[in-house]
Amino acid sequence: MARRIDYFDDPQAPPANSLVPSVNVIVVNDRDEVLMIRRTDNGNWALPGGAIDLGESVPEAAVRETREETGITCEITGISGIYSDPRHIILYTSDGEARQEFSIVLTARQLSGEPTPSSESREVHWVPKAQLPGYRMDRSMRLRIDHFLQAPAAPHIG
């Protein structure tokens, strides 16, 4: 089974061999809950998101990835941060790609849909903000969520 392995400041990490612009989306519903997925490739919880395709804008990619992974249609409302730390390497065991982190994290609100798993998400849930610390996730995802919760009006650049 193909896996995704996240390394942060780890001497065992493979050297990066690609840089792919991607998005993550912090979707909040009317109950002030955050949309989370449980990834199929590593079992960790994460925000929906993925690579930006050629010919696609950042907001278009964010809306598409959210809908594909969760069944939720959203509207982009802002930016939470830009993450480009070269010490964060993501290894995809299916093809040996070792990707340097480059993710734009946007905020959004739910327009329609029901949480629905996909080939990339084995579970999809609305999570109360107070419960997010109890969910197992990679360090980089935890940083994105913590930055959003601690300073929602000030985008993180790093």
C-alpha positions, 0 to 999 in steps of 0.5 A, a space after each residue: 500500500 502506498 504511504 505518505 510519510 512526513 518528516 520534520 527536521 529529521 536527519 533520516 528524511 530523504 532529500 527533496 526532489 520536488 516542490 509542488 504548490 498545494 492548498 489546505 482548507 480550514 472549512 468552518 460550519 455554522 456550529 463553528 466546527 472544523 472539517 477534518 479528514 482521516 487520511 487513507 495513506 497514513 491514518 492521521 487526521 488532516 485538513 482537506 487539501 492537495 496539489 494545485 493543478 495546471 490551469 487552476 487558481 488557488 481558490 479553485 483548487 481549494 474548493 475542488 480538493 475539499 469537495 473531492 475529499 469530503 463531499 462538502 462544497 465551500 466558499 473561500 473566505 480568507 487566508 490562514 497561512 503559507 507554509 514552505 519550511 524546507 525542513 518539512 519533507 513529505 515522502 510518497 512511497 508509491 513513486 519515491 517523490 520527496 516533496 518539500 512543503 509548500 502549502 497555502 492554507 485558506 479559510 472557508 465556510 460550508 455552502 452545502 453537502 454532507 461529510 462523505 469519505 473518498 479514496 483519500 479520506 476514510 473518515 470525514 467529520 465536523 470537529 468542535 474546535 476545543 476537541 482538535 488537540 485530541 486528534 492525531 495528526 502530523 506536526 505540520 498539520 498541527 501547526 496549521 490548525 494551532 496558528 488558525 486557532 491562536 491568531 485567526 486574523 493574522 496569516 502565518 508566513 513561514 
